[in-house]
Amino acid sequence: MIELTPEIIDWIDLNAKADTLALRLKHAGDKIKSEAILQIECRRKAASKLKQTLQCKNFVFPTSLSAEQCTSDSIAAFHATLVKGNTVLDMTCGLCIDAFHIAASGKTVTAIDINPEVAAAAGHNAAALGIDTLHAICADSTAWLAENDLRFDTIFIDPARRGDCGKRLFAISDCEPDVTSLLPLLASRCSRLIVKASPMLDITETIRSLGRCSHLYIIGTPTECKEIVAVIDFDSEDSGEPTISAVTISADRTVSFPFTKTDELVATAGVTAAAAPGNFLHVPYPATMKSGAFNLLATRCNVRKLHPDTHYYISAEPQPDFPGNIFQITETIPFSKAAIKHIRQKYPVINISARNFPLSSTDLAKRLKIKEGGELRLFAATDAEGPKIIIASPSLHI
């Protein structure tokens, strides 16, 4: 692991915007400069995710992969709110962003990683960040937990989501370690288990495979569903239906939409074809879409669906509690050759989204022969009367 001396830190700052390929050619054979260049590259990769953490000049990335796969500061801060009690074990700490935020909230954290370089960086970075309640260990966390008769208030685990040759895995039992097979051991070692998993997992199957899931969080940003986080309270006697929360975290707010499967099953959504100019189009965030609470969205937020299978929602007024983006409609056009010609001439630059429509967003863009960009958005969807194209203004920030 590189030693970030004041001179190396200054060199990294000086070359923060430099061409790293050119730097590698210039300093070929210089191990220290090569490791410093890795720090420049990692800081660039993680800049948007780790704005808070990277204020620390002495923070070290052990590998390039650690920068690509690390949790963002904002999501890690949310994870920290899920922790119960004062003692925490992070069984797959990686770059340790989750563990740092948990420790910073006043908890005592044991952070384990099987990679010696990663574990060493965790200890170094804890000291650099002024965190003295985190103890980093290099070990196989499953074997370590089995061998040590220790109990924690909360165990946090983020199983590896890729198999051999980079194959993506979509079931918790296929990840490493297999949390489902470890449940008896984990239950004997903690009161609360937090499992971070791929956003590709099926919600119903995840709840079933974990058995005693008390709360399932679907976490994302306004543009992407990032992960599923399952919480199991082993000491709880409540065997009721788990709560599902779609949580969207942005720079200025966190929006949560909690519900149960029964809530969604008994909800009925009204349908309208009134996507008229002046009305408001409500588009669910990705985490909200993943949750599947499509009927409940309509009943709770006082909006109506364009079509039973089109998850766009309409109302005469913007609904500030809606967990998604809200746009005012400027034009609605029935899908036809004439509509394509009209749009091509009137909107040469516009962003395109299609849902429950004969063409995908990409194919529609090709058909229209327009450039994507600008502030306006074109939403293509099917309503109760057939395929429509809706032109919407920039989203409202409510």
PLY file of the C-alpha trace (Angstrom):
ply
format ascii 1.0
element vertex 398
property float x
property float y
property float z
element edge 397
property int vertex1
property int vertex2
end_header
0.00 0.00 0.00
1.31 3.43 -0.95
2.50 5.74 1.81
0.86 9.09 1.18
3.64 11.44 2.22
3.02 15.20 1.94
5.11 15.17 -1.24
3.04 12.40 -2.84
-0.21 14.10 -1.83
0.99 17.33 -3.45
1.98 15.40 -6.60
-1.47 13.76 -6.75
-3.14 17.17 -6.39
-0.88 18.68 -9.04
-1.75 15.92 -11.52
-5.40 15.49 -10.57
-6.56 16.44 -14.08
-3.60 15.07 -16.02
-3.72 12.34 -18.66
-2.97 9.26 -16.54
-1.94 7.18 -19.56
0.69 9.78 -20.41
1.77 9.84 -16.77
2.20 6.06 -16.75
4.35 6.22 -19.88
6.42 9.05 -18.43
6.97 7.31 -15.09
7.19 3.69 -16.30
9.16 1.60 -13.80
8.60 4.04 -10.93
6.55 1.98 -8.45
5.70 4.90 -6.19
4.50 7.09 -9.07
2.56 4.15 -10.50
0.71 3.72 -7.20
0.13 7.48 -7.00
-1.38 7.42 -10.50
-3.72 4.65 -9.32
-4.88 7.03 -6.57
-5.59 9.73 -9.16
-7.62 7.31 -11.27
-9.57 5.99 -8.29
-10.35 9.46 -7.01
-11.78 10.33 -10.42
-13.92 7.20 -10.53
-15.30 7.75 -7.04
-15.48 11.56 -7.07
-19.26 11.80 -7.42
-19.92 8.99 -4.92
-17.45 9.98 -2.21
-17.56 13.77 -2.06
-17.46 13.69 1.74
-14.90 10.92 2.21
-12.46 12.26 -0.39
-12.10 15.54 1.45
-9.53 13.48 3.35
-6.29 13.86 1.35
-4.73 10.85 3.10
-7.49 8.42 2.03
-6.05 5.42 0.12
-7.66 3.16 -2.49
-6.17 -0.34 -2.29
-7.33 -1.39 -5.78
-9.03 0.07 -8.83
-11.98 -2.25 -8.26
-12.55 -0.77 -4.81
-13.31 2.61 -6.40
-15.71 1.07 -8.90
-17.68 -1.04 -6.44
-17.77 1.10 -3.30
-20.97 2.39 -1.73
-21.61 6.11 -2.04
-21.40 8.33 1.03
-25.11 9.14 0.84
-26.24 5.51 0.66
-23.75 4.45 3.34
-25.18 7.14 5.61
-28.63 5.60 5.07
-27.26 2.13 5.84
-25.95 3.49 9.14
-29.51 4.44 10.17
-30.53 0.78 9.91
-27.98 -0.40 12.47
-29.30 -1.52 15.85
-27.23 -1.41 19.04
-23.61 -0.39 19.60
-21.48 -3.30 18.34
-21.32 -4.06 14.63
-19.57 -6.63 12.45
-19.05 -5.83 8.76
-18.24 -9.22 7.24
-17.34 -7.96 3.75
-16.01 -4.46 4.34
-14.24 -3.74 1.01
-13.36 -0.06 0.85
-15.18 0.25 4.20
-17.41 3.23 3.32
-20.39 1.60 5.05
-18.29 0.71 8.10
-16.86 4.24 8.31
-20.32 5.80 8.34
-21.57 3.28 10.89
-18.57 3.93 13.14
-18.94 7.69 12.70
-22.48 7.39 14.12
-20.98 6.23 17.43
-20.84 2.45 16.94
-17.93 0.10 17.56
-17.22 -1.71 14.28
-15.21 -4.84 13.45
-14.52 -4.76 9.71
-13.28 -7.88 7.92
-11.94 -8.44 4.42
-10.14 -11.49 3.06
-7.79 -9.37 0.90
-4.73 -8.29 2.97
-4.23 -5.09 0.99
-7.89 -4.13 1.34
-7.91 -4.86 5.08
-4.71 -2.83 5.56
-6.25 0.11 3.69
-9.33 -0.10 5.92
-7.19 0.33 9.02
-5.15 3.13 7.46
-8.24 5.01 6.24
-10.00 4.73 9.60
-7.04 6.49 11.20
-6.89 9.05 8.39
-10.58 9.85 8.88
-10.15 10.16 12.66
-12.26 7.08 13.41
-10.98 5.22 16.46
-13.89 2.82 16.96
-13.17 0.64 13.91
-10.96 -2.45 14.05
-9.93 -3.91 10.67
-9.14 -7.62 10.32
-7.82 -9.66 7.39
-9.63 -13.00 7.45
-12.24 -15.23 5.89
-15.17 -13.68 7.75
-17.29 -16.84 7.77
-14.49 -18.92 9.31
-13.59 -16.08 11.69
-17.17 -15.79 12.93
-17.46 -19.56 13.43
-14.17 -19.72 15.34
-14.81 -16.71 17.60
-17.57 -16.98 20.18
-18.52 -13.32 19.84
-21.93 -11.71 19.60
-22.75 -8.41 17.94
-25.80 -6.20 18.01
-25.77 -5.95 14.21
-24.00 -7.85 11.45
-23.74 -6.18 8.04
-22.89 -8.27 4.99
-22.58 -7.47 1.29
-22.04 -10.81 -0.51
-20.11 -10.77 -3.79
-22.55 -10.36 -6.66
-20.47 -11.89 -9.46
-19.59 -15.47 -10.20
-16.83 -16.91 -12.32
-15.75 -14.85 -15.37
-17.74 -11.83 -14.18
-21.13 -13.55 -14.48
-23.83 -11.58 -12.69
-25.73 -13.41 -9.95
-29.39 -12.81 -9.20
-30.12 -15.05 -6.18
-28.73 -14.55 -2.69
-27.90 -18.25 -2.47
-25.61 -17.88 -5.51
-23.56 -15.08 -3.96
-20.40 -15.49 -1.89
-20.77 -16.07 0.96
-24.18 -17.78 0.76
-26.14 -15.93 3.43
-29.02 -18.41 3.35
-26.76 -21.27 4.45
-25.19 -19.05 7.13
-28.47 -18.00 8.76
-28.20 -20.37 11.77
-24.66 -19.14 12.54
-25.62 -15.51 12.00
-28.68 -15.87 14.22
-26.45 -17.10 17.05
-24.08 -14.17 16.65
-26.32 -11.09 16.30
-29.71 -9.57 17.03
-30.03 -7.80 13.69
-28.73 -8.89 10.29
-28.47 -6.44 7.38
-27.94 -8.02 3.96
-27.04 -5.83 1.01
-27.82 -7.46 -2.35
-28.16 -6.93 -6.08
-31.05 -4.77 -7.35
-31.73 -7.56 -9.86
-33.03 -9.90 -7.16
-36.71 -10.81 -7.15
-38.31 -9.20 -4.10
-40.69 -12.04 -3.27
-38.00 -14.70 -3.66
-35.55 -12.69 -1.54
-38.04 -12.43 1.32
-38.84 -16.15 1.02
-35.20 -17.28 0.95
-34.24 -15.22 4.01
-37.21 -16.49 5.99
-37.55 -13.93 8.77
-37.11 -10.69 6.85
-38.72 -7.85 8.81
-38.01 -5.02 6.37
-36.83 -4.90 2.76
-35.40 -1.67 1.38
-35.10 -1.01 -2.34
-32.54 1.78 -2.55
-31.71 3.99 -5.48
-31.02 7.43 -6.85
-33.40 9.45 -9.06
-31.84 7.74 -12.11
-30.90 4.21 -10.99
-31.97 1.39 -8.67
-28.80 0.56 -6.76
-29.49 -2.30 -4.35
-31.85 -4.30 -2.21
-31.20 -4.33 1.54
-32.89 -6.92 3.73
-33.15 -6.55 7.51
-33.73 -9.56 9.76
-34.41 -9.13 13.49
-33.64 -12.52 15.01
-34.84 -11.53 18.49
-38.21 -10.24 17.32
-41.32 -12.32 17.94
-43.23 -10.44 15.24
-43.76 -12.88 12.37
-46.03 -10.54 10.46
-45.73 -9.43 6.87
-42.48 -7.57 6.15
-42.52 -3.92 5.20
-41.09 -2.99 1.81
-39.70 0.53 1.37
-38.68 2.09 -1.91
-36.02 4.63 -0.90
-34.65 7.23 -3.29
-31.63 9.23 -2.15
-30.67 12.46 -3.91
-28.39 15.35 -3.05
-31.06 17.33 -1.20
-33.59 14.80 0.10
-34.47 11.17 0.78
-37.89 9.93 -0.36
-39.33 6.74 1.13
-42.45 4.84 0.04
-43.21 2.06 2.60
-45.89 -0.59 2.09
-46.66 -4.30 2.38
-47.56 -6.75 -0.35
-51.10 -6.85 1.04
-51.36 -3.06 0.76
-50.61 -3.35 -2.95
-52.91 -6.34 -3.51
-55.98 -4.57 -2.11
-55.28 -1.21 -3.81
-57.10 -0.24 -6.99
-55.72 2.33 -9.42
-57.96 4.57 -11.46
-57.19 4.88 -15.17
-57.38 8.02 -17.29
-56.55 9.03 -20.84
-56.45 12.69 -19.80
-52.78 13.31 -20.62
-53.78 16.74 -21.81
-51.58 19.84 -22.01
-51.43 21.54 -18.63
-51.89 18.32 -16.67
-49.00 16.74 -14.79
-47.18 13.53 -15.64
-45.78 11.63 -12.64
-42.94 9.19 -13.39
-41.86 6.83 -10.56
-38.22 6.70 -9.50
-36.36 3.47 -10.44
-36.52 2.13 -6.86
-40.26 2.81 -6.79
-40.67 0.96 -10.08
-38.69 -1.99 -8.72
-40.98 -2.16 -5.68
-44.01 -3.01 -7.82
-46.40 -0.84 -5.80
-48.13 0.40 -8.94
-51.75 0.49 -7.73
-50.84 1.82 -4.30
-48.99 4.75 -5.88
-52.23 5.88 -7.47
-54.39 5.58 -4.37
-51.91 7.14 -1.93
-50.73 9.97 -4.17
-54.06 10.95 -5.74
-53.00 10.22 -9.31
-54.43 8.01 -12.07
-52.66 5.62 -14.41
-52.58 6.21 -18.15
-53.32 2.52 -18.71
-53.42 -0.54 -16.41
-50.04 -1.64 -17.79
-48.48 1.80 -18.22
-46.76 2.98 -15.08
-47.05 6.67 -15.82
-49.47 8.66 -13.70
-51.58 11.76 -14.38
-53.20 14.45 -12.23
-54.52 17.97 -12.73
-52.12 19.26 -10.08
-48.60 18.14 -9.11
-48.63 15.75 -6.14
-45.63 16.60 -3.92
-45.70 13.25 -2.07
-45.27 11.24 -5.28
-41.98 9.24 -5.17
-40.77 10.22 -8.61
-40.27 13.05 -11.08
-43.14 15.32 -12.03
-43.49 17.03 -15.42
-46.07 19.41 -16.83
-47.43 18.25 -20.18
-47.12 20.63 -23.10
-48.46 18.45 -25.91
-50.04 15.01 -26.50
-49.99 13.42 -29.95
-51.51 10.10 -31.16
-48.71 7.91 -32.52
-48.71 8.04 -36.34
-46.53 8.89 -39.35
-47.83 12.45 -39.15
-46.86 12.62 -35.48
-43.33 11.46 -36.29
-42.96 14.18 -38.91
-44.38 16.81 -36.56
-42.05 15.88 -33.71
-39.00 15.73 -35.97
-39.65 19.28 -37.16
-40.75 20.83 -33.86
-38.40 19.05 -31.44
-35.05 18.36 -33.15
-33.43 17.93 -29.71
-35.34 16.19 -26.91
-34.87 13.37 -24.38
-36.87 10.19 -25.03
-38.43 7.59 -22.74
-40.83 4.82 -23.79
-42.94 2.54 -21.60
-45.64 0.09 -22.72
-45.19 1.36 -26.28
-44.71 -0.40 -29.66
-41.12 0.89 -29.90
-38.30 1.00 -27.36
-36.77 4.35 -26.45
-33.77 3.60 -28.70
-35.90 2.50 -31.67
-38.19 5.50 -31.30
-35.21 7.86 -31.33
-34.01 6.21 -34.56
-37.47 6.47 -36.12
-37.78 10.13 -35.20
-34.24 10.90 -36.38
-33.74 13.46 -33.64
-30.90 14.20 -31.26
-31.40 13.32 -27.60
-30.62 16.09 -25.13
-31.88 19.43 -23.85
-34.42 20.03 -21.10
-37.65 18.78 -22.69
-38.67 15.12 -22.45
-40.74 12.99 -24.77
-42.64 10.18 -23.06
-44.07 7.52 -25.34
-46.73 5.32 -23.79
-50.03 3.57 -24.34
-53.13 5.01 -22.72
-56.70 3.72 -22.66
-57.23 4.88 -26.25
-54.00 3.63 -27.82
-50.32 4.62 -28.23
-49.57 8.27 -27.51
-46.58 10.54 -27.47
-46.47 13.06 -24.63
-44.16 16.03 -24.68
-43.30 17.16 -21.15
-41.46 20.16 -19.77
-38.45 19.89 -17.39
-39.27 18.11 -14.13
-40.61 20.07 -11.20
-38.58 20.03 -8.00
-41.18 19.95 -5.21
0 1
1 2
2 3
3 4
4 5
5 6
6 7
7 8
8 9
9 10
10 11
11 12
12 13
13 14
14 15
15 16
16 17
17 18
18 19
19 20
20 21
21 22
22 23
23 24
24 25
25 26
26 27
27 28
28 29
29 30
30 31
31 32
32 33
33 34
34 35
35 36
36 37
37 38
38 39
39 40
40 41
41 42
42 43
43 44
44 45
45 46
46 47
47 48
48 49
49 50
50 51
51 52
52 53
53 54
54 55
55 56
56 57
57 58
58 59
59 60
60 61
61 62
62 63
63 64
64 65
65 66
66 67
67 68
68 69
69 70
70 71
71 72
72 73
73 74
74 75
75 76
76 77
77 78
78 79
79 80
80 81
81 82
82 83
83 84
84 85
85 86
86 87
87 88
88 89
89 90
90 91
91 92
92 93
93 94
94 95
95 96
96 97
97 98
98 99
99 100
100 101
101 102
102 103
103 104
104 105
105 106
106 107
107 108
108 109
109 110
110 111
111 112
112 113
113 114
114 115
115 116
116 117
117 118
118 119
119 120
120 121
121 122
122 123
123 124
124 125
125 126
126 127
127 128
128 129
129 130
130 131
131 132
132 133
133 134
134 135
135 136
136 137
137 138
138 139
139 140
140 141
141 142
142 143
143 144
144 145
145 146
146 147
147 148
148 149
149 150
150 151
151 152
152 153
153 154
154 155
155 156
156 157
157 158
158 159
159 160
160 161
161 162
162 163
163 164
164 165
165 166
166 167
167 168
168 169
169 170
170 171
171 172
172 173
173 174
174 175
175 176
176 177
177 178
178 179
179 180
180 181
181 182
182 183
183 184
184 185
185 186
186 187
187 188
188 189
189 190
190 191
191 192
192 193
193 194
194 195
195 196
196 197
197 198
198 199
199 200
200 201
201 202
202 203
203 204
204 205
205 206
206 207
207 208
208 209
209 210
210 211
211 212
212 213
213 214
214 215
215 216
216 217
217 218
218 219
219 220
220 221
221 222
222 223
223 224
224 225
225 226
226 227
227 228
228 229
229 230
230 231
231 232
232 233
233 234
234 235
235 236
236 237
237 238
238 239
239 240
240 241
241 242
242 243
243 244
244 245
245 246
246 247
247 248
248 249
249 250
250 251
251 252
252 253
253 254
254 255
255 256
256 257
257 258
258 259
259 260
260 261
261 262
262 263
263 264
264 265
265 266
266 267
267 268
268 269
269 270
270 271
271 272
272 273
273 274
274 275
275 276
276 277
277 278
278 279
279 280
280 281
281 282
282 283
283 284
284 285
285 286
286 287
287 288
288 289
289 290
290 291
291 292
292 293
293 294
294 295
295 296
296 297
297 298
298 299
299 300
300 301
301 302
302 303
303 304
304 305
305 306
306 307
307 308
308 309
309 310
310 311
311 312
312 313
313 314
314 315
315 316
316 317
317 318
318 319
319 320
320 321
321 322
322 323
323 324
324 325
325 326
326 327
327 328
328 329
329 330
330 331
331 332
332 333
333 334
334 335
335 336
336 337
337 338
338 339
339 340
340 341
341 342
342 343
343 344
344 345
345 346
346 347
347 348
348 349
349 350
350 351
351 352
352 353
353 354
354 355
355 356
356 357
357 358
358 359
359 360
360 361
361 362
362 363
363 364
364 365
365 366
366 367
367 368
368 369
369 370
370 371
371 372
372 373
373 374
374 375
375 376
376 377
377 378
378 379
379 380
380 381
381 382
382 383
383 384
384 385
385 386
386 387
387 388
388 389
389 390
390 391
391 392
392 393
393 394
394 395
395 396
396 397
